[in-house]
Amino acid sequence: MQVKVFEAVDMPTGLKMVKEDLGPDALILSTRTIRNGKLGMLGKPTLEITAAIDSPWPEENEPARPVFSPSAAAMAGDRALTQETLTYQDIWARAAEEEKSSDTGYTRPVEQEPLSGDTDSLSREIRELKQIIDSLSRRMVQQDTSPRTHPGPTHPGTAQMSGDSDPVVQLLLARGLNPQVAGLVARFTGDLLAPGDSGKETPHAILSTALAKLFTVSPALAGRPGQQKRISLIGPTGAGKTTTIAKLAAGYLSKYGGKVALVTIDTYRIAAVEQLKVYGEIMGLPVEVVINPRDMAQALSRHNDCDLILIDTAGRSPANGLEIAEMGAFLRPEFAIENQLLLPATNREAELETIVSQFSCLPVDSVIFSKVDECCLLGVLLNIHYSLDIPISYLTNGQRVPEDIIAATPAILAESIMNPSAVKNNG
């Protein structure tokens, strides 16, 4: 197989280069955007395409190999299959004939054909193909007959959405948990919820306790005397970052007092700076506007006496990895900034996993689930946490500042899944 790497200014140009060099049958293995030159991350982006074609590298003096023509072979009357003329159609046809012969009890005589020196390897390939076909056939037969011969899965993790499946799994699935997580919880609570159990705890309490043990939380604004804390809020567009910044600032002032400063690098969205300045004026907090990465160090230095610095960022689409990576120039590791990712709980689970995957290049220290008041089922909180293993710091449940924000605890997260109305509103 030939593998080559091409660099182009855009995808159409790169595909043209691949087609001209490797031909129309080339396969695109991967693409990525790189930045070369002296400017590094600020240099001009270049598209790097890795392509391959399933053919050996040609030798310089190797004569061109003749192409087999089925029509020419038929005209010549040559019915002998050689290594050069053997096709997969012939292999399948021969395998079918041999299988048919074995079913009828007739043993087909072996024809002595003048094959080349690779007869052994070719025979092995045919045997492997037959074994694969036989294996697939047996599996299909087992799948077709298993419902009639077996009562069905009894393991909680494999319970299906059917009337005779595990009732604990069914209850958790109805709360929005996916089958894998529901099966895990049911496995550890099945004995406690067995019929006739004389325990005093209700099924609701037992499941809430089990769910709480699966959560890891991060108290983002825990008091740390004498040490400045810097937090940036990152995430997709429309997740509620600016409003959450104001909620965090107001909550910190009411609980700990101290000095707080607001910084924004969101100069893309119309009126984004003005919105944060309004919050800053209401709470009497300074607001810094950072235009480029060089100004970030100066802005942080000017507020070195503050206990908390909250940084608002521009919303970025998960599909635009380049813009997300550019944000890393503002949030460099030496600034000791904790990146909290806002995830709208209203999004589908697959979309949330994509968001976390794309923003992890910054990286992500903890997660804030927003818009939980707009969800009927909150099992997604545990689904995402279990699959990605990122601590949860807050839930936001409305637009009011500063009321509609909840510091995450395992008990609160578990209760929000079992009873979503518990976090719908703070009164």
C-alpha positions in Angstrom: 0.0 0.0 0.0 1.3 3.5 -0.9 0.8 6.2 1.7 1.5 9.8 1.0 1.0 13.1 2.8 -0.2 16.2 0.9 -0.4 19.8 2.0 -2.9 22.2 0.4 -4.7 25.4 1.1 -8.1 23.8 1.0 -9.9 20.5 0.6 -10.7 20.8 -3.2 -7.1 21.6 -4.0 -5.9 18.7 -1.8 -8.2 16.2 -3.4 -7.1 17.3 -6.8 -3.4 16.7 -5.8 -4.3 13.2 -4.4 -6.2 12.3 -7.6 -3.3 13.4 -9.9 -0.6 11.7 -7.8 -2.3 8.5 -6.7 -5.2 8.2 -9.1 -9.0 8.2 -8.6 -9.0 5.0 -6.5 -6.9 6.6 -3.7 -8.4 6.5 -0.1 -8.3 9.5 2.2 -7.0 8.1 5.6 -7.1 11.4 7.6 -7.2 15.2 7.4 -6.1 17.8 9.8 -5.3 21.5 9.9 -1.7 22.5 10.8 0.1 25.7 11.1 3.6 26.0 9.8 6.1 28.8 9.7 7.6 31.1 12.3 4.3 32.3 13.8 3.3 28.8 15.1 -0.3 28.8 16.2 -0.8 32.3 14.6 0.6 31.2 11.2 -1.4 30.6 8.1 -3.5 27.3 8.4 -2.6 24.5 6.0 -4.7 21.4 5.3 -2.7 18.1 5.7 -4.2 15.1 3.9 -3.0 11.6 4.3 -4.0 9.4 1.4 -3.2 5.8 0.3 -3.7 3.5 -2.6 -3.8 -0.3 -2.4 -1.0 -1.1 -4.8 2.8 -1.7 -4.3 5.3 0.9 -5.1 6.4 0.5 -8.7 10.0 -0.4 -9.4 11.9 1.9 -11.7 12.9 -0.8 -14.2 9.9 -3.1 -13.6 8.0 -3.7 -16.9 4.3 -3.0 -16.9 2.2 -5.9 -15.8 -0.3 -7.1 -18.4 -3.9 -6.6 -17.4 -6.1 -9.7 -17.5 -9.0 -9.6 -19.9 -11.8 -12.1 -19.2 -13.0 -11.9 -22.8 -9.6 -12.6 -24.2 -9.2 -15.6 -21.9 -12.6 -16.9 -23.0 -11.7 -16.5 -26.7 -8.5 -18.5 -26.2 -10.5 -21.3 -24.5 -8.1 -21.3 -21.5 -10.2 -22.5 -18.6 -7.2 -23.0 -16.2 -7.2 -20.6 -13.3 -3.7 -19.2 -12.5 -2.6 -16.7 -9.9 -2.8 -13.9 -12.4 -6.3 -14.7 -13.7 -8.0 -15.9 -10.5 -10.7 -13.5 -9.3 -12.9 -13.4 -6.2 -15.9 -14.4 -8.3 -14.0 -17.6 -9.1 -13.2 -18.2 -5.4 -16.8 -17.7 -4.4 -18.1 -19.9 -7.2 -15.7 -22.7 -6.3 -16.5 -22.4 -2.6 -20.2 -22.7 -3.3 -19.7 -25.8 -5.5 -17.6 -27.5 -2.8 -20.2 -26.7 -0.1 -23.0 -28.1 -2.3 -21.0 -31.2 -2.9 -20.5 -31.7 0.8 -24.2 -31.4 1.5 -25.2 -34.1 -1.0 -22.5 -36.5 0.1 -20.7 -36.3 -3.2 -17.0 -35.7 -3.1 -15.9 -33.5 -5.9 -12.6 -34.8 -7.5 -9.7 -32.5 -7.2 -8.6 -31.1 -10.5 -5.0 -30.8 -11.1 -4.6 -27.3 -12.5 -1.3 -25.8 -13.4 -1.1 -23.2 -10.7 1.9 -21.0 -10.0 4.3 -21.3 -7.1 1.8 -19.5 -4.7 -0.7 -22.4 -4.7 -0.4 -23.0 -0.9 -1.1 -19.4 0.0 -4.0 -19.2 -2.4 -5.5 -22.4 -0.9 -5.2 -21.0 2.6 -7.0 -17.9 1.5 -9.9 -20.0 0.1 -10.1 -22.0 3.3 -10.2 -18.8 5.4 -13.0 -17.4 3.3 -15.0 -20.6 3.7 -14.4 -20.5 7.5 -15.7 -16.9 7.7 -18.8 -17.8 5.6 -19.5 -20.8 7.8 -19.0 -18.8 11.0 -21.4 -16.0 9.8 -24.0 -18.6 8.8 -23.9 -20.2 12.3 -24.3 -16.9 14.0 -27.2 -15.9 11.8 -28.9 -19.3 12.6 -28.3 -18.8 16.3 -29.8 -15.3 16.3 -32.9 -16.5 14.4 -33.5 -19.4 16.8 -32.4 -17.9 20.1 -35.7 -16.1 20.9 -37.6 -19.4 20.5 -35.2 -21.5 22.6 -34.1 -19.0 25.3 -36.2 -16.9 27.6 -34.0 -13.8 27.0 -31.2 -12.0 28.8 -31.3 -11.9 32.6 -28.2 -9.7 33.2 -29.3 -6.2 34.2 -26.8 -4.6 31.8 -28.3 -6.4 28.8 -31.9 -6.1 29.7 -34.0 -4.9 26.7 -37.0 -2.7 26.5 -39.5 -5.5 26.8 -42.1 -6.4 29.4 -40.1 -9.2 30.9 -36.8 -7.3 31.5 -35.4 -6.2 34.8 -37.8 -3.8 36.5 -35.0 -1.8 38.0 -33.4 -1.3 34.6 -36.8 -0.3 33.2 -37.2 2.3 36.0 -33.8 3.8 35.3 -34.3 3.8 31.5 -37.5 5.8 32.2 -35.4 8.4 34.0 -33.2 8.9 30.9 -30.2 6.7 31.8 -28.8 4.7 28.9 -28.9 0.8 29.1 -25.2 0.5 30.1 -25.4 2.8 33.1 -28.9 1.5 34.1 -27.5 -2.0 34.1 -24.6 -1.0 36.3 -26.9 0.6 38.9 -29.3 -2.3 38.8 -26.5 -4.8 39.4 -25.6 -3.2 42.7 -29.2 -2.5 43.9 -30.9 -5.7 42.7 -30.6 -7.5 46.1 -31.8 -4.4 48.0 -34.9 -4.0 45.8 -35.8 -7.7 45.7 -39.4 -8.6 46.5 -40.1 -9.2 50.1 -37.1 -7.1 51.3 -37.8 -5.9 54.8 -35.6 -2.8 54.7 -37.0 0.6 55.7 -35.5 2.4 52.7 -37.8 3.1 49.8 -36.8 2.1 46.2 -36.4 5.8 45.4 -34.0 6.3 48.3 -32.0 3.1 47.4 -31.6 4.1 43.8 -30.7 7.7 44.7 -28.0 6.5 47.0 -26.6 4.2 44.3 -26.6 7.0 41.7 -24.9 9.4 44.1 -21.9 7.0 44.5 -21.2 7.2 40.7 -20.8 11.0 40.6 -17.6 13.0 41.1 -18.1 16.8 41.8 -15.7 19.7 41.8 -16.5 22.6 44.2 -15.2 25.3 41.8 -15.5 28.3 44.2 -14.4 26.7 47.4 -12.6 29.2 49.5 -8.8 29.1 49.2 -7.4 31.9 51.5 -4.4 33.7 50.1 -4.5 32.0 46.7 -6.1 33.6 43.6 -8.5 31.4 41.6 -8.9 32.0 37.9 -11.9 30.4 36.1 -12.8 30.5 32.4 -16.1 29.5 31.0 -15.9 27.8 27.6 -18.5 26.1 25.5 -20.7 26.2 22.4 -22.7 29.1 21.3 -25.9 29.8 23.3 -24.9 27.7 26.3 -25.3 30.6 28.7 -21.6 31.5 29.6 -22.0 35.2 30.2 -25.1 34.8 32.4 -23.3 32.0 34.3 -20.3 34.3 34.8 -22.6 36.8 36.5 -24.2 34.1 38.7 -20.8 32.8 39.8 -19.5 36.3 40.6 -22.6 37.3 42.6 -22.6 33.9 44.5 -18.9 34.3 45.4 -19.4 37.8 46.7 -22.4 36.8 48.9 -20.7 33.8 50.3 -17.0 34.7 50.7 -16.8 38.5 50.0 -13.4 39.4 48.8 -12.4 41.0 45.4 -13.6 39.7 42.1 -12.7 40.9 38.5 -14.3 40.0 35.2 -12.4 39.5 32.0 -13.9 38.9 28.5 -12.3 37.7 25.3 -15.7 37.5 23.6 -15.3 40.4 21.0 -17.1 38.4 18.3 -20.7 38.5 19.5 -22.6 41.7 19.2 -23.1 43.5 22.6 -21.3 40.6 24.4 -18.9 43.1 26.1 -21.7 45.5 26.9 -23.7 42.7 28.6 -20.8 41.8 30.9 -20.1 45.4 31.7 -23.7 45.9 32.8 -23.3 43.0 35.2 -20.0 44.5 36.4 -21.6 47.9 37.1 -24.5 46.3 39.0 -22.1 44.4 41.3 -19.4 47.1 41.3 -16.8 44.8 39.7 -14.0 45.8 37.2 -14.4 44.4 33.6 -11.4 43.9 31.4 -11.7 43.4 27.6 -8.8 41.4 26.1 -8.5 41.7 22.3 -5.5 39.4 21.6 -3.5 36.8 23.5 -0.7 39.3 24.3 -3.0 41.4 26.4 -4.2 38.5 28.6 -1.0 38.4 30.8 -1.3 42.2 31.4 -5.0 41.9 32.3 -4.3 39.2 34.8 -1.4 41.1 36.3 -3.5 44.3 36.8 -5.9 42.3 39.0 -3.3 40.3 40.9 -4.8 41.4 44.2 -8.2 39.9 43.4 -9.4 36.6 45.0 -11.3 35.5 41.9 -11.0 36.3 38.2 -13.8 35.1 36.0 -13.1 34.9 32.2 -15.9 35.0 29.6 -15.0 33.4 26.2 -16.7 33.5 22.8 -19.0 30.6 21.9 -17.5 28.2 19.5 -19.1 25.5 17.3 -17.8 22.0 18.1 -17.4 21.5 14.3 -14.8 24.3 14.1 -11.8 22.7 15.8 -9.5 25.5 14.5 -11.3 28.3 16.4 -11.4 26.2 19.6 -7.7 25.6 19.3 -7.0 29.3 18.8 -8.7 30.0 22.1 -5.8 28.1 23.7 -3.6 31.1 23.0 -5.6 33.1 25.5 -5.9 30.3 28.1 -2.3 29.2 28.2 -1.3 26.7 30.9 1.1 29.1 32.6 -1.8 31.4 33.5 -3.2 28.6 35.8 -6.7 29.1 34.5 -9.3 26.4 35.3 -11.5 25.8 32.2 -15.1 24.9 33.0 -17.2 23.6 30.0 -20.8 24.6 29.8 -23.0 21.8 28.4 -26.7 22.5 27.6 -28.6 19.6 29.1 -31.2 20.0 26.3 -28.7 18.7 23.7 -28.7 15.1 22.6 -26.2 12.8 24.3 -24.1 12.2 21.2 -23.9 16.0 20.6 -22.7 16.5 24.2 -20.0 13.9 23.8 -18.8 15.6 20.7 -18.7 19.0 22.5 -16.5 17.5 25.3 -14.3 15.8 22.8 -13.7 18.9 20.7 -13.1 21.3 23.7 -10.8 18.9 25.5 -7.8 20.3 23.7 -7.9 23.3 26.0 -8.3 21.1 28.4 -11.5 20.8 30.4 -11.3 20.7 34.2 -14.9 20.4 35.1 -18.4 20.6 33.6 -21.4 22.9 34.2 -24.7 21.6 32.9 -27.0 24.5 31.9 -30.7 24.7 31.1 -31.6 21.7 33.3 -34.9 23.5 34.0 -35.9 22.9 30.3 -35.4 19.1 30.5 -38.0 16.4 31.4 -35.3 13.7 31.9 -31.9 14.3 33.4 -30.3 10.9 33.1 -28.0 12.5 30.6 -26.1 14.0 33.6 -24.9 10.6 34.6 -24.5 9.2 31.1 -22.0 11.9 30.1 -20.3 11.9 33.5 -19.9 8.1 33.4 -18.6 7.9 29.8 -16.2 10.9 30.0 -15.2 10.9 33.7 -15.2 14.7 34.1 -16.2 16.2 37.5 -19.4 18.3 37.6 -19.3 21.7 39.4 -22.7 23.4 38.8 -26.2 23.1 37.4 -28.0 26.2 36.1 -31.7 26.2 36.1 -33.0 29.5 34.8 -32.1 33.0 33.7 -32.2 34.8 37.0 -29.0 36.2 38.5 -27.8 35.1 40.9 -30.6 32.7 42.0 -30.7 30.1 39.2 -27.5 28.2 39.9 -26.9 25.1 42.0 -23.6 23.9 43.4 -23.3 20.2 42.4 -23.2 17.5 45.0 -23.6 13.8 44.5 -26.9 13.8 46.4 -28.3 16.7 44.4 -27.3 15.2 41.1 -28.8 11.8 42.0 -32.0 13.4 43.2 -32.3 15.5 40.0 -32.3 12.2 38.0 -34.9 10.5 40.2 -37.0 13.6 40.5 -36.3 16.2 37.8 -38.7 18.7 39.4 -36.3 19.0 42.4 -34.0 21.3 40.4 -36.5 23.0 38.1 -36.6 26.1 40.2 -35.1 27.6 43.3 -38.3 29.4 44.4 
